[in-house]
């Protein structure tokens, strides 16, 4: 692992332990060249995924990009950060276990929306507003109306 301070490629692992979500390994490292200390995280990756965008462009799957978009939708929501990490790990595991390395971006969006809907409806609507490219307040109103259960008519 390259030292982020001096660029030395010969760093040493001083401590390893499972990360909080138990799906990653947290390693404390030391650089003998500059004395710097830093932390790295290792995750199991079952396969290299490729995202196929709506216009046909292909790009490598980026877990960090997925995590950023989910965390943005969850900002200031009363959801435990560990719960968010578990959700993200579950989404990635689901994508990796789908059997195909090429995944349509809209399929990823659907999986994220399913997961958000189970955890927090406000985050779900926030994510949907970007994913479905809402352009006006009416788009929000229509979407929220679809979320509401059908209520019996008032007499």
Residue pairs with C-beta under 8 A, 6 or more apart in sequence:
1 9
1 11
1 29
1 40
2 8
2 9
2 11
3 9
3 11
3 29
3 31
3 33
3 34
3 36
3 38
4 36
4 38
5 31
5 34
5 36
5 38
6 31
6 33
6 34
6 36
8 31
8 32
8 33
8 34
10 32
10 33
11 29
11 30
11 31
11 32
12 29
12 30
12 31
12 32
13 27
13 28
13 29
14 28
14 29
14 30
14 37
15 27
15 28
16 25
16 26
16 27
16 28
17 25
17 26
18 24
18 25
18 26
19 25
19 26
19 41
20 82
20 85
21 82
21 85
21 86
21 89
23 43
23 44
23 89
24 41
24 42
24 43
25 41
25 42
25 43
26 39
26 40
26 41
27 39
27 40
27 41
27 42
28 37
28 38
28 39
29 37
29 38
29 39
29 40
30 36
30 37
31 37
31 38
43 63
45 96
46 93
46 96
46 97
47 96
47 101
48 60
48 61
48 101
49 60
49 61
49 95
49 96
49 101
49 102
49 103
50 58
50 59
50 60
50 61
50 101
50 102
50 103
51 58
51 59
51 60
51 61
51 103
51 104
51 105
51 108
52 58
52 102
52 103
52 104
52 105
53 59
53 105
54 105
54 106
58 102
61 95
61 103
63 88
63 92
66 88
66 91
66 92
66 108
66 112
67 88
69 112
69 127
69 130
70 84
70 87
70 88
70 112
70 116
70 123
70 127
71 84
72 126
73 116
73 123
73 124
73 126
73 127
73 130
74 84
74 120
74 123
77 120
77 122
77 123
79 119
79 120
79 123
83 119
84 119
87 115
87 116
87 119
90 115
91 108
91 111
91 112
91 115
94 111
95 103
95 108
95 111
109 131
112 127
112 131
113 124
113 127
113 128
113 131
116 123
116 124
116 127
117 124
121 147
125 140
125 143
125 144
125 147
128 134
128 143
129 139
129 140
129 143
132 139
132 143
134 140
134 143
